[in-house]
Amino acid sequence: MKKIKAILDTNVIFSSLYSSKGASFQVIKLVYEGKAEIQISNTLCTEYEEILKSKADMLGSSI
């Protein structure tokens, strides 16, 4: 089976960390299981970091 390649919006990353009950978590689960692959750039990685740091209190974490 061919791997799914995806670019994930920051909201998908955040939502998957916030709750394990939604579609965002299922997408991340596919990545973990090796069925999907995230395509990422330095710019997108920086955006992920900035947004997740700003919402760390909502996640109960100190990212």
C-alpha positions as CSV (number, residue, x, y, z in Angstrom):
1,M,0.0,0.0,0.0
2,K,1.3,3.5,-0.9
3,K,1.9,5.9,1.9
4,I,-0.3,9.0,2.2
5,K,1.8,12.2,2.0
6,A,0.3,15.2,3.7
7,I,1.1,18.7,4.8
8,L,-0.7,19.3,8.1
9,D,-2.1,22.6,9.2
10,T,-1.1,23.8,12.6
11,N,-4.6,23.3,13.9
12,V,-4.5,19.6,13.0
13,I,-1.3,19.2,15.1
14,F,-2.8,21.2,18.0
15,S,-6.1,19.4,17.9
16,S,-4.5,15.9,17.9
17,L,-2.5,16.9,21.0
18,Y,-5.6,18.4,22.7
19,S,-7.9,15.4,22.2
20,S,-7.6,11.8,21.1
21,K,-11.3,11.6,20.0
22,G,-11.2,13.6,16.8
23,A,-10.2,13.2,13.2
24,S,-6.9,15.1,13.8
25,F,-5.8,12.5,16.2
26,Q,-6.6,9.8,13.7
27,V,-4.4,11.5,11.1
28,I,-1.5,11.6,13.5
29,K,-2.2,7.9,14.4
30,L,-1.7,7.1,10.7
31,V,1.6,8.8,10.7
32,Y,2.7,6.9,13.9
33,E,1.6,3.6,12.3
34,G,3.7,4.4,9.2
35,K,0.6,4.6,6.9
36,A,1.1,8.3,6.3
37,E,4.0,10.7,6.0
38,I,4.1,14.4,7.0
39,Q,5.8,16.7,4.5
40,I,7.3,19.6,6.3
41,S,9.5,22.7,5.7
42,N,11.6,24.8,8.0
43,T,9.0,27.5,7.8
44,L,6.2,25.2,8.7
45,C,8.2,23.7,11.6
46,T,8.8,27.2,13.0
47,E,5.0,27.9,12.7
48,Y,4.2,24.6,14.6
49,E,6.7,25.6,17.3
50,E,5.3,29.1,17.7
51,I,1.7,28.1,17.8
52,L,2.2,25.2,20.1
53,K,4.3,27.2,22.5
54,S,1.6,29.9,22.7
55,K,-1.0,27.2,23.4
56,A,1.1,25.1,25.8
57,D,-1.1,26.1,28.8
58,M,-4.2,24.6,27.0
59,L,-2.3,21.4,26.5
60,G,-1.2,21.2,30.2
61,S,2.4,21.3,29.1
62,S,5.5,23.5,29.1
63,I,6.6,23.1,25.5
